[in-house]
Amino acid sequence: MINSSSLINDIKSDSSSGLVVFLIALPLCLGIALASGAPLFSGLISGIIGGIVIGYFSKSALSVSGPAAGLISIVASAITDFGAFDIFLCAIIIAGIIQVVLGIIKAGSISYYFPSNVIEGMLAGIGVIIIINQLEHAIGIGGLPKQEEEIKIVVFVKAFINNIFHYGALIITLISIGILLLWQQQFTKKLQVVPGALLAVASSILLNEIFIQSYPSLAITDKSMLVNIPTIHSLSDFKSSFTFPNFNGFLRSDVWMIGITIAVVASIETLLCIEAIDKLDPHKRNTPTNRELIAQGSGNVLSGLIGGLPITSVIVRSSANLNAGAKTKTSTIIHGFLLLISCILIPFLLNKIPLATLAAVLILTGYKLCKPSVFKKIWKEGKWQFIPFAVTVIAVVVKGLLIGVAVGMAVSITYLLRQNIKNAYYFHRSQYKNGDVIKIELAEEVSFLNKASILLTLDHLPENSMVLIDANKSKFIDHDVLLVINEFKNIKAIDKNIKVITTGFKEYYNIENTENISMINADFIEANDQPKRTKGNQKFLLKELIEN
């Protein structure tokens, strides 16, 4: 039975968060379209499809899809190379079809192999990028050419030092942040029926109108500092806003190459976002990744057919959706309908919203992703959790999402290989009068990466000792390692008068197991001999052997 009270609360939360995401998505859709060299309305089309269509077909409760910022450079260069936006639309359709196929063949499971520390690093890095990218709008120096994040920091600092920022924008930013922080406090809970973001936006419009009337020096009138969407006066204006594909593009090999590229990049970005937002979900719901690829692909096919941009799941909107209190995917769908309605009915009002107040919403969203407590938590988990995390953060900020994650994955894999090499075996060493008795217990998986350490260990075993090589716990031993053990047992050990006992080796390993192990040990050890005993992993044994 459905709990009606819970359902009502979900609707309230989803409506509020849908509004917040709409306010954030609107300028992002336009900005991505502008940066891609595409018609502005194409950004809105993809935002609407991402909200309504993908929101409906997706099984993710919190993910929000829209035009892909990570694809800006690919889209911009492709439109330029093709010479026409309608040709490029064919590449989006191709990408969408490929994504659907990837979902059908269950390629979405790749997301399960992303380490959690890399995902955390990606989120923190995106948080830093969000903050950096909004600083120019927060102080009213928008309209700058596209720049790298580190350059934007320099521009921001110089503007602040040289006192060339817009005081009105700064005031609106600070007041908006104040309202948003106030609305998070317990004592304002009864007032929170009105979303904090809506109050901040409404306040910013009212305040800017007061500036225009009474304080012209503080007024924000520059269109680069305001939301700017196309105004639709009639049905014909609405129809003319759509661009349809030139199907001759399907005959061009370069269009197919771009389509494949978009499919791969968009799928990876989506899977990363899904994995990240599922980790942030307080209810820890798991999104079916294959279904998500099918939903994203369907959305991209439709986007290509009616003149939109490539669509992915977007972490900025998704995290804002979560932080705004979303409970179900209804929030995503609501934000899509709000985009559609606003484009048709109230573009004149939306165009009055200062980007400074939207920057305030995004800055707080970014801060929640990269706040100091996140870094402290990962640090407490150990250096080999923190190092890939920190590397990912830096790489994402400096080189972008995909390269950043790739670098973080490389560091994690390096650590994994390092641990694999380090823990090839564990040992027990007993130093008797007649010589050492060393038991080497091979690990569960012994790969070719362990060959060097095992070879070094066997080569450093002291003369006149006894070594027991125990493979009982091993499920796999690489062929190269077996050759090393065989060579030692049959040649090197004989030369150094080392007794080699082997046990637990499978028949097909071609290493003969020793019988009556206990009797051999008894023959080697004198009565009442009290040995010095040590144990540990291969690192400690090698150190002991080399020092002796």
KEVONU-58962 format. One record per residue (C-alpha): residue number from 1; residue in one letter; x, y, z. Coordinates in Angstrom, 3 decimals. Example, Ala and Ser with C-alpha at 12.3 -4.5 7.8 and 13.67 -1.06 7.14 Angstrom:
2
R|1|a|12.300|-4.500|7.800
R|2|s|13.670|-1.060|7.140
end
This chain:
548
R|1|m|0.000|0.000|0.000
R|2|i|1.299|3.465|-0.949
R|3|n|1.767|5.833|1.948
R|4|s|-0.181|8.956|0.933
R|5|s|1.749|11.189|3.326
R|6|s|5.053|9.974|1.907
R|7|l|3.758|10.456|-1.641
R|8|i|2.702|14.052|-0.906
R|9|n|6.107|14.790|0.644
R|10|d|7.853|13.310|-2.403
R|11|i|5.769|15.479|-4.753
R|12|k|6.603|18.597|-2.717
R|13|s|10.313|17.778|-2.670
R|14|d|10.396|16.859|-6.345
R|15|s|8.518|19.994|-7.381
R|16|s|10.902|22.182|-5.399
R|17|s|14.044|20.440|-6.686
R|18|g|12.664|20.408|-10.244
R|19|l|12.375|24.183|-10.063
R|20|v|15.937|24.520|-8.758
R|21|v|17.331|22.310|-11.519
R|22|f|15.315|24.235|-14.117
R|23|l|16.866|27.516|-12.979
R|24|i|20.330|25.987|-13.213
R|25|a|19.711|24.116|-16.464
R|26|l|18.345|27.100|-18.375
R|27|p|21.566|29.143|-18.631
R|28|l|23.653|25.965|-18.968
R|29|c|21.642|24.830|-21.995
R|30|l|22.129|28.206|-23.630
R|31|g|25.785|28.474|-22.658
R|32|i|26.682|25.040|-24.039
R|33|a|24.863|25.778|-27.295
R|34|l|26.689|29.098|-27.605
R|35|a|30.080|27.507|-26.859
R|36|s|29.381|24.710|-29.359
R|37|g|28.636|27.123|-32.201
R|38|a|25.100|25.715|-32.492
R|39|p|21.741|27.569|-32.548
R|40|l|20.804|28.676|-29.025
R|41|f|17.460|26.894|-29.233
R|42|s|19.256|23.568|-29.804
R|43|g|20.544|23.723|-26.232
R|44|l|17.002|24.175|-24.918
R|45|i|15.733|21.290|-27.082
R|46|s|18.301|18.894|-25.643
R|47|g|17.533|20.107|-22.109
R|48|i|13.800|19.475|-22.627
R|49|i|14.433|15.995|-24.077
R|50|g|16.916|15.216|-21.297
R|51|g|14.289|16.118|-18.706
R|52|i|11.078|14.692|-20.148
R|53|v|12.076|11.851|-22.475
R|54|i|15.212|10.489|-20.804
R|55|g|13.720|11.243|-17.395
R|56|y|10.737|9.051|-18.294
R|57|f|12.706|6.092|-19.692
R|58|s|15.587|6.193|-17.201
R|59|k|15.443|4.211|-13.964
R|60|s|17.664|6.700|-12.125
R|61|a|15.912|8.504|-9.303
R|62|l|18.257|11.495|-9.185
R|63|s|20.198|11.783|-12.440
R|64|v|19.385|14.747|-14.689
R|65|s|20.343|14.739|-18.363
R|66|g|20.970|17.591|-20.748
R|67|p|23.408|18.978|-23.322
R|68|a|26.895|17.641|-22.647
R|69|a|29.539|20.186|-21.600
R|70|g|32.240|17.525|-22.038
R|71|l|31.422|17.315|-25.743
R|72|i|31.661|21.047|-26.527
R|73|s|35.031|20.822|-28.286
R|74|i|33.956|17.789|-30.358
R|75|v|30.647|19.396|-31.338
R|76|a|32.189|22.779|-32.171
R|77|s|34.926|21.317|-34.389
R|78|a|32.468|18.906|-36.089
R|79|i|30.000|21.686|-36.966
R|80|t|32.879|23.732|-38.390
R|81|d|34.280|20.788|-40.375
R|82|f|30.881|19.728|-41.748
R|83|g|29.962|23.298|-42.596
R|84|a|26.351|22.832|-41.577
R|85|f|24.505|22.068|-38.341
R|86|d|21.921|19.885|-40.129
R|87|i|24.707|17.537|-41.279
R|88|f|26.016|17.290|-37.717
R|89|l|22.572|16.175|-36.514
R|90|c|23.105|12.878|-38.373
R|91|a|26.128|12.192|-36.136
R|92|i|23.927|12.630|-33.043
R|93|i|21.392|10.128|-34.429
R|94|i|24.205|7.644|-35.128
R|95|a|25.561|8.133|-31.592
R|96|g|22.107|7.515|-30.129
R|97|i|21.636|4.292|-32.084
R|98|i|25.065|3.037|-30.944
R|99|q|24.176|3.811|-27.313
R|100|v|20.950|1.820|-27.610
R|101|v|22.925|-1.117|-29.035
R|102|l|25.485|-0.826|-26.191
R|103|g|22.638|-1.010|-23.689
R|104|i|21.102|-4.043|-25.415
R|105|i|24.432|-5.930|-25.365
R|106|k|24.806|-4.978|-21.678
R|107|a|27.946|-2.853|-22.025
R|108|g|26.830|-0.680|-19.105
R|109|s|28.455|-3.046|-16.590
R|110|i|31.779|-1.284|-17.235
R|111|s|30.722|1.333|-14.672
R|112|y|31.084|-1.222|-11.863
R|113|y|34.850|-1.205|-12.378
R|114|f|35.362|2.449|-11.458
R|115|p|37.042|2.608|-7.997
R|116|s|35.127|4.593|-5.379
R|117|n|38.086|6.872|-4.603
R|118|v|38.307|7.844|-8.279
R|119|i|34.569|8.599|-8.364
R|120|e|34.933|10.688|-5.185
R|121|g|37.867|12.511|-6.778
R|122|m|35.856|13.145|-9.929
R|123|l|33.017|14.651|-7.880
R|124|a|35.373|16.862|-5.880
R|125|g|37.149|17.959|-9.071
R|126|i|33.825|18.828|-10.691
R|127|g|32.918|20.779|-7.552
R|128|v|36.098|22.845|-7.907
R|129|i|35.388|23.436|-11.616
R|130|i|31.813|24.514|-10.873
R|131|i|33.037|27.099|-8.356
R|132|i|35.806|28.397|-10.636
R|133|n|33.494|28.672|-13.643
R|134|q|30.929|30.668|-11.661
R|135|l|33.320|33.193|-10.131
R|136|e|33.214|35.478|-13.176
R|137|h|29.416|35.609|-13.035
R|138|a|29.478|36.052|-9.260
R|139|i|31.433|39.301|-9.568
R|140|g|29.958|40.451|-12.864
R|141|i|32.798|39.999|-15.332
R|142|g|30.895|37.575|-17.566
R|143|g|31.151|37.542|-21.312
R|144|l|34.815|36.576|-21.208
R|145|p|36.126|34.210|-23.892
R|146|k|36.305|30.497|-23.009
R|147|q|39.358|29.853|-20.847
R|148|e|40.989|27.095|-18.872
R|149|e|40.096|26.924|-15.178
R|150|e|43.523|28.007|-13.965
R|151|i|43.376|31.093|-16.240
R|152|k|39.915|31.928|-14.943
R|153|i|41.313|31.985|-11.396
R|154|v|43.977|34.469|-12.463
R|155|v|41.395|36.652|-14.227
R|156|f|39.164|36.551|-11.145
R|157|v|41.963|37.486|-8.746
R|158|k|43.186|40.315|-10.995
R|159|a|39.648|41.688|-11.368
R|160|f|39.146|41.611|-7.622
R|161|i|42.510|43.227|-6.832
R|162|n|42.116|45.897|-9.491
R|163|n|38.556|46.666|-8.349
R|164|i|37.007|46.155|-11.808
R|165|f|34.216|43.831|-10.769
R|166|h|30.537|44.779|-10.853
R|167|y|29.370|45.808|-7.377
R|168|g|25.720|45.101|-8.168
R|169|a|26.479|41.523|-9.249
R|170|l|28.597|40.945|-6.144
R|171|i|25.802|42.233|-3.880
R|172|i|23.250|39.965|-5.582
R|173|t|25.607|36.981|-5.278
R|174|l|26.196|37.556|-1.565
R|175|i|22.503|38.106|-0.805
R|176|s|21.575|34.983|-2.806
R|177|i|24.142|32.884|-0.931
R|178|g|22.828|34.316|2.345
R|179|i|19.254|33.353|1.459
R|180|l|20.278|29.839|0.387
R|181|l|22.302|29.267|3.578
R|182|l|19.510|30.680|5.727
R|183|w|17.020|28.344|4.057
R|184|q|19.123|25.361|5.103
R|185|q|18.785|26.156|8.781
R|186|q|16.400|24.343|11.082
R|187|f|14.615|27.497|12.318
R|188|t|13.446|28.311|8.756
R|189|k|11.951|24.861|8.184
R|190|k|8.362|26.140|8.220
R|191|l|9.216|28.693|5.542
R|192|q|10.888|26.129|3.293
R|193|v|7.617|25.418|1.510
R|194|v|8.989|28.146|-0.764
R|195|p|12.231|26.834|-2.377
R|196|g|15.307|28.769|-1.359
R|197|a|16.508|28.996|-4.970
R|198|l|13.184|30.481|-6.097
R|199|l|13.325|33.057|-3.316
R|200|a|16.921|33.898|-4.229
R|201|v|16.032|34.305|-7.915
R|202|a|12.935|36.398|-7.191
R|203|s|14.931|38.573|-4.790
R|204|s|17.671|39.077|-7.364
R|205|i|15.173|40.200|-10.043
R|206|l|13.485|42.602|-7.594
R|207|l|16.816|43.939|-6.336
R|208|n|18.125|44.528|-9.852
R|209|e|14.920|46.380|-10.777
R|210|i|15.484|48.615|-7.714
R|211|f|19.074|49.183|-8.891
R|212|i|17.823|50.138|-12.367
R|213|q|15.331|52.646|-10.957
R|214|s|17.333|54.115|-8.087
R|215|y|21.011|53.075|-8.296
R|216|p|22.027|52.909|-11.994
R|217|s|25.684|52.270|-11.145
R|218|l|24.714|48.984|-9.485
R|219|a|22.204|47.935|-12.150
R|220|i|22.861|44.826|-14.246
R|221|t|21.823|45.602|-17.806
R|222|d|24.517|43.888|-19.852
R|223|k|22.932|40.857|-21.599
R|224|s|26.091|38.807|-20.948
R|225|m|25.283|39.088|-17.224
R|226|l|21.626|38.057|-17.601
R|227|v|19.786|34.943|-18.731
R|228|n|19.245|35.292|-22.448
R|229|i|16.820|32.969|-24.246
R|230|p|15.170|33.473|-27.653
R|231|t|11.788|35.176|-27.510
R|232|i|8.968|33.311|-29.278
R|233|h|6.107|35.564|-30.411
R|234|s|4.059|33.091|-32.442
R|235|l|3.613|29.447|-33.396
R|236|s|5.578|30.030|-36.578
R|237|d|8.490|31.380|-34.489
R|238|f|8.354|28.193|-32.411
R|239|k|8.320|25.934|-35.486
R|240|s|11.146|27.852|-37.149
R|241|s|13.320|27.330|-34.065
R|242|f|13.703|23.629|-34.917
R|243|t|16.388|22.346|-37.292
R|244|f|15.968|19.000|-39.038
R|245|p|18.789|16.730|-40.175
R|246|n|20.126|16.584|-43.693
R|247|f|20.035|12.828|-44.198
R|248|n|22.789|13.030|-46.807
R|249|g|25.083|13.148|-43.792
R|250|f|24.602|9.395|-43.313
R|251|l|26.560|8.874|-46.530
R|252|r|29.688|10.573|-45.150
R|253|s|32.366|8.560|-43.353
R|254|d|33.496|11.567|-41.265
R|255|v|29.950|11.915|-39.891
R|256|w|30.010|8.270|-38.828
R|257|m|33.385|8.755|-37.118
R|258|i|32.057|11.719|-35.144
R|259|g|28.929|9.725|-34.293
R|260|i|31.015|6.863|-32.903
R|261|t|33.186|9.331|-30.943
R|262|i|30.141|11.026|-29.418
R|263|a|28.617|7.640|-28.516
R|264|v|31.761|6.516|-26.664
R|265|v|32.414|9.798|-24.821
R|266|a|28.741|10.401|-23.970
R|267|s|28.315|6.836|-22.683
R|268|i|31.379|7.055|-20.456
R|269|e|30.330|10.462|-19.076
R|270|t|26.839|9.141|-18.397
R|271|l|28.086|5.999|-16.633
R|272|l|30.489|8.055|-14.528
R|273|c|27.717|10.445|-13.548
R|274|i|25.329|7.605|-12.728
R|275|e|27.941|5.879|-10.577
R|276|a|28.710|9.159|-8.800
R|277|i|25.118|10.201|-8.105
R|278|d|24.241|6.692|-6.879
R|279|k|27.061|7.037|-4.337
R|280|l|25.625|10.364|-3.164
R|281|d|22.061|9.016|-2.967
R|282|p|21.097|8.779|0.732
R|283|h|18.873|5.780|-0.123
R|284|k|21.761|4.057|-1.990
R|285|r|19.618|3.099|-4.973
R|286|n|21.415|1.457|-7.893
R|287|t|20.617|2.598|-11.417
R|288|p|20.459|-0.156|-14.088
R|289|t|23.295|1.025|-16.327
R|290|n|22.211|-0.864|-19.434
R|291|r|18.730|0.632|-19.204
R|292|e|20.366|4.060|-18.775
R|293|l|22.357|3.646|-22.014
R|294|i|19.156|2.731|-23.856
R|295|a|17.373|5.782|-22.379
R|296|q|20.284|8.095|-23.272
R|297|g|20.499|6.648|-26.769
R|298|s|16.764|7.112|-27.355
R|299|g|17.055|10.721|-26.189
R|300|n|19.988|11.393|-28.507
R|301|v|18.165|9.920|-31.511
R|302|l|15.210|12.240|-30.853
R|303|s|17.539|15.193|-30.197
R|304|g|19.240|14.634|-33.540
R|305|l|15.895|14.368|-35.349
R|306|i|14.555|17.746|-34.119
R|307|g|17.696|19.863|-33.914
R|308|g|19.131|19.348|-30.420
R|309|l|22.645|18.763|-29.084
R|310|p|24.217|15.519|-27.784
R|311|i|22.850|14.599|-24.357
R|312|t|24.470|12.958|-21.342
R|313|s|23.702|12.594|-17.686
R|314|v|25.131|15.778|-16.121
R|315|i|26.689|15.753|-12.650
R|316|v|26.147|19.501|-12.077
R|317|r|22.381|19.226|-12.502
R|318|s|22.194|15.823|-10.830
R|319|s|24.023|16.958|-7.694
R|320|a|21.958|20.171|-7.590
R|321|n|18.858|18.000|-7.910
R|322|l|19.965|15.864|-4.963
R|323|n|20.951|18.856|-2.833
R|324|a|17.597|20.490|-3.521
R|325|g|15.835|17.517|-1.924
R|326|a|14.723|15.400|-4.909
R|327|k|13.262|12.011|-4.016
R|328|t|12.269|10.501|-7.383
R|329|k|12.749|11.034|-11.111
R|330|t|9.600|13.162|-11.109
R|331|s|11.905|16.076|-10.319
R|332|t|13.806|15.518|-13.562
R|333|i|10.622|15.368|-15.613
R|334|i|9.255|18.526|-13.943
R|335|h|12.431|20.443|-14.796
R|336|g|12.004|19.371|-18.447
R|337|f|8.400|20.607|-18.594
R|338|l|9.413|23.887|-16.938
R|339|l|12.053|24.404|-19.639
R|340|l|9.416|23.769|-22.316
R|341|i|6.773|26.038|-20.758
R|342|s|9.178|28.857|-19.972
R|343|c|10.505|28.949|-23.523
R|344|i|7.013|29.459|-24.827
R|345|l|5.289|31.582|-22.177
R|346|i|7.694|33.655|-20.085
R|347|p|11.000|34.263|-21.903
R|348|f|10.757|38.003|-21.098
R|349|l|10.701|37.267|-17.335
R|350|l|13.469|34.706|-17.459
R|351|n|15.662|37.172|-19.315
R|352|k|15.581|39.395|-16.231
R|353|i|17.345|36.823|-14.028
R|354|p|20.938|37.885|-13.197
R|355|l|23.495|35.144|-13.769
R|356|a|24.975|36.168|-10.411
R|357|t|22.121|34.551|-8.480
R|358|l|22.407|31.334|-10.505
R|359|a|26.150|31.430|-9.840
R|360|a|25.370|31.531|-6.113
R|361|v|23.261|28.347|-6.385
R|362|l|26.011|26.584|-8.322
R|363|i|28.817|27.755|-6.014
R|364|l|27.047|26.192|-3.038
R|365|t|26.430|23.026|-5.057
R|366|g|30.115|22.889|-5.994
R|367|y|31.168|23.477|-2.393
R|368|k|29.134|20.507|-1.181
R|369|l|31.034|18.317|-3.631
R|370|c|34.513|19.468|-2.644
R|371|k|34.185|20.691|0.952
R|372|p|37.139|20.004|3.311
R|373|s|35.291|17.210|5.138
R|374|v|35.357|15.151|1.910
R|375|f|39.161|15.400|1.771
R|376|k|39.480|14.581|5.491
R|377|k|37.295|11.480|5.117
R|378|i|39.381|10.078|2.242
R|379|w|42.632|10.945|4.066
R|380|k|41.565|8.890|7.080
R|381|e|41.025|5.870|4.810
R|382|g|44.763|5.675|4.081
R|383|k|47.274|7.102|1.650
R|384|w|46.459|4.643|-1.131
R|385|q|42.856|5.734|-1.022
R|386|f|43.830|9.398|-0.835
R|387|i|46.536|9.477|-3.538
R|388|p|44.300|8.308|-6.451
R|389|f|41.566|10.600|-5.090
R|390|a|43.848|13.660|-4.987
R|391|v|45.370|12.898|-8.392
R|392|t|41.888|12.572|-9.891
R|393|v|40.793|15.917|-8.404
R|394|i|43.818|17.723|-9.848
R|395|a|43.622|15.992|-13.238
R|396|v|39.872|16.653|-13.619
R|397|v|40.383|20.355|-12.859
R|398|v|43.422|20.724|-15.131
R|399|k|42.621|18.320|-17.991
R|400|g|38.872|17.679|-17.878
R|401|l|36.538|14.895|-16.812
R|402|l|37.537|11.959|-19.015
R|403|i|41.311|12.513|-18.863
R|404|g|41.069|13.145|-15.118
R|405|v|39.230|9.892|-14.500
R|406|a|41.648|8.041|-16.797
R|407|v|44.630|9.370|-14.809
R|408|g|42.942|8.440|-11.520
R|409|m|42.215|4.942|-12.843
R|410|a|45.854|4.585|-13.929
R|411|v|47.072|5.488|-10.429
R|412|s|44.588|3.046|-8.833
R|413|i|45.649|0.253|-11.190
R|414|t|49.317|0.999|-10.457
R|415|y|48.610|0.609|-6.747
R|416|l|46.697|-2.609|-7.405
R|417|l|49.609|-4.021|-9.375
R|418|r|52.009|-2.869|-6.677
R|419|q|49.981|-4.660|-4.023
R|420|n|49.773|-7.731|-6.223
R|421|i|53.540|-7.793|-6.591
R|422|k|54.071|-7.121|-2.897
R|423|n|51.829|-9.887|-1.652
R|424|a|52.879|-12.858|-3.757
R|425|y|53.286|-14.961|-0.616
R|426|y|53.476|-15.012|3.174
R|427|f|56.236|-16.751|5.094
R|428|h|57.072|-18.433|8.393
R|429|r|60.803|-18.649|9.177
R|430|s|62.386|-20.705|11.936
R|431|q|66.161|-20.441|12.448
R|432|y|67.509|-23.776|13.824
R|433|k|71.074|-24.929|14.552
R|434|n|71.106|-27.105|11.417
R|435|g|69.798|-24.260|9.274
R|436|d|66.653|-22.342|8.477
R|437|v|63.214|-23.794|7.875
R|438|i|61.214|-21.397|5.741
R|439|k|57.588|-21.971|4.830
R|440|i|56.362|-19.963|1.827
R|441|e|52.562|-19.831|1.457
R|442|l|51.700|-18.711|-2.066
R|443|a|48.852|-16.209|-2.505
R|444|e|45.481|-17.058|-4.007
R|445|e|46.464|-15.490|-7.333
R|446|v|50.109|-15.618|-8.399
R|447|s|50.585|-13.787|-11.690
R|448|f|53.593|-13.114|-13.906
R|449|l|53.938|-9.830|-11.990
R|450|n|55.034|-11.872|-8.979
R|451|k|57.783|-13.666|-10.896
R|452|a|60.540|-11.197|-9.999
R|453|s|59.895|-11.190|-6.249
R|454|i|59.631|-14.997|-6.020
R|455|l|62.795|-15.389|-8.078
R|456|l|64.679|-12.948|-5.827
R|457|t|63.456|-14.718|-2.696
R|458|l|64.499|-18.182|-3.877
R|459|d|67.897|-16.889|-5.050
R|460|h|68.584|-15.407|-1.600
R|461|l|67.654|-18.478|0.437
R|462|p|70.639|-19.499|2.619
R|463|e|72.643|-22.659|1.938
R|464|n|71.853|-25.810|3.934
R|465|s|68.323|-24.611|4.680
R|466|m|64.908|-26.148|4.121
R|467|v|62.067|-24.443|2.242
R|468|l|58.444|-25.528|2.129
R|469|i|56.529|-24.051|-0.816
R|470|d|52.821|-24.350|-0.037
R|471|a|50.337|-23.884|-2.907
R|472|n|47.250|-25.185|-1.120
R|473|k|45.545|-21.765|-1.073
R|474|s|46.428|-20.903|-4.672
R|475|k|43.697|-20.947|-7.295
R|476|f|45.975|-19.749|-10.075
R|477|i|49.754|-19.787|-10.562
R|478|d|51.212|-18.269|-13.707
R|479|h|53.256|-20.534|-15.974
R|480|d|56.359|-18.320|-15.659
R|481|v|56.243|-18.603|-11.856
R|482|l|55.941|-22.400|-12.094
R|483|l|59.053|-22.472|-14.281
R|484|v|60.961|-20.445|-11.673
R|485|i|59.922|-22.851|-8.874
R|486|n|60.748|-25.929|-10.971
R|487|e|64.138|-24.547|-11.963
R|488|f|64.966|-23.754|-8.344
R|489|k|63.856|-27.144|-7.059
R|490|n|65.715|-29.200|-9.661
R|491|i|68.867|-27.149|-10.191
R|492|k|69.610|-24.172|-7.908
R|493|a|68.506|-25.800|-4.643
R|494|i|70.679|-28.846|-5.264
R|495|d|73.723|-26.639|-5.849
R|496|k|73.134|-24.821|-2.510
R|497|n|72.160|-27.959|-0.556
R|498|i|68.663|-26.632|0.082
R|499|k|65.914|-29.155|0.797
R|500|v|62.790|-28.207|-1.142
R|501|i|59.375|-29.459|-0.036
R|502|t|56.402|-28.788|-2.308
R|503|t|52.754|-29.280|-1.391
R|504|g|49.357|-28.303|-2.757
R|505|f|50.428|-28.038|-6.397
R|506|k|47.790|-29.182|-8.879
R|507|e|48.701|-32.109|-11.095
R|508|y|48.761|-30.101|-14.315
R|509|y|51.344|-27.718|-12.815
R|510|n|53.965|-30.457|-13.392
R|511|i|55.510|-29.912|-9.968
R|512|e|55.671|-33.059|-7.871
R|513|n|54.299|-32.703|-4.347
R|514|t|56.521|-34.037|-1.528
R|515|e|55.245|-36.964|0.568
R|516|n|55.655|-37.360|4.357
R|517|i|56.439|-33.707|5.020
R|518|s|56.379|-34.124|8.799
R|519|m|59.048|-36.829|8.675
R|520|i|61.370|-34.636|6.638
R|521|n|60.977|-31.783|9.143
R|522|a|61.700|-34.162|12.028
R|523|d|64.916|-35.324|10.407
R|524|f|66.091|-31.745|9.963
R|525|i|65.275|-30.442|13.439
R|526|e|67.224|-31.552|16.542
R|527|a|65.472|-32.299|19.842
R|528|n|65.074|-29.384|22.265
R|529|d|66.208|-26.916|19.579
R|530|q|64.491|-23.557|20.289
R|531|p|64.478|-21.578|17.066
R|532|k|64.145|-17.852|16.405
R|533|r|60.851|-17.391|14.554
R|534|t|59.694|-14.619|12.208
R|535|k|56.753|-14.253|9.850
R|536|g|55.168|-11.753|7.459
R|537|n|54.918|-10.983|3.757
R|538|q|57.573|-11.219|1.102
R|539|k|58.880|-7.723|1.793
R|540|f|60.034|-8.700|5.282
R|541|l|61.526|-12.023|4.207
R|542|l|63.493|-10.489|1.372
R|543|k|64.801|-7.826|3.722
R|544|e|65.908|-10.496|6.226
R|545|l|67.572|-12.616|3.584
R|546|i|69.396|-9.722|1.921
R|547|e|70.629|-8.323|5.272
R|548|n|71.925|-11.742|6.332
end
